[in-house]
Amino acid sequence: MFRLNDLILLLVIFSSMLTGILFPEPASIFQPYPLYLMMFLLFLSFLPIELNDIWQLIRNNGSTVIWLACFKMILLPIMVYFLFIHIAPAYAIGALLLTGVSTGVVAPFISGLVDANGPLVLVMVVITSFAVPFTLPMLVKILLEQEMTLSLLHMMRMLLLVIVVPVIIGETLKRLWPKIVGGIMKHRYPMSLAVFALINLAVFSKYSTFFYKHPATIVRAGLAAFALGGIYLLAGLAGLLKSSVKNQLAAVITIGNVNNVLILVFAAEFFGPLEPTLAAIYMVPFFGLILPMRVYARIRE
């Protein structure tokens, strides 16, 4: 069900989390850099995406794209937030952030594994990536206004910096120095693994003391992460209930294969330890959604 590279990714994610918690002092040297590491990671992830093809894809799937974008970026995050307020209030903010973040840039790869509507997934990656600097800070500000004071402009500026700058750099390189892009693409996977590890070292070393005092937090965060995975699966299938199986699977991928690494960095900047922990542990249901999607596709055949 999983490729070797996927298992290596999970190993890197969780070993770097554990290293950051157990050895916070040496890992702390990376604490000033997660924002820039995230920008580099998104630069690597956006390189294969051809933005010139996006408008044609939108024309072919206009109404579906509009509905799915609104459902994913606005309606579902609100519903999930209030659901978690009742069932797991400590993780309500983390659930809101994960649900409201953009679709992950590896989502087109996941769509190929389960034979989903790949063009629809690709369009949603681009649209949600450019929407999230505006929609997510607004949701946070509106829903959490009574709980904390956050700078809306600061959040928007941070997300715009993280997303737009890598896209501009990537597009510039593809136009002016395509050979450099080709060389980077050959080593993109190991470079991405290294960035994942450094981000985890930076974030989890920062909260090492918290985890020593509250070890059960990781278990509870794992339960919350799997609950979110189940919600995303059902929401994706229901969101395009009358559409084709390929479109339904594309909706699940759009909603469930989120840019959780961006939330890991974003949450570490603006919130406490629970939110980045939930974002990191969500890496397991992120890939785990592949299995129920394949089962659903076989049942509907």
Secondary structure by P-SEA (a helix, b strand, c coil): cccaaaaaaaaaaaaaaaaaaacccccccccccaaaaaaaaaaaaaccccccaaaaaaaacaaaaaaaaaaaccaaaaaaaaaaacccccaaaaaaaaaacccccaaaaaaaaaccaaaaaaaaaaaaaaacccaaaaaaaaaacccccccaaaaaaaaaaacaaaaaaaaaaaaccaaaaaaaaaaaaaaaaaaaaaaaaaaaaaaaaaaaaccaaaaaaaaaaaaaaaaaaaaaaaacccccaaaaaaaaaaccccaaaaaaaaaaacccaaaaaaaaacccccccaaaaaaaaaaaac
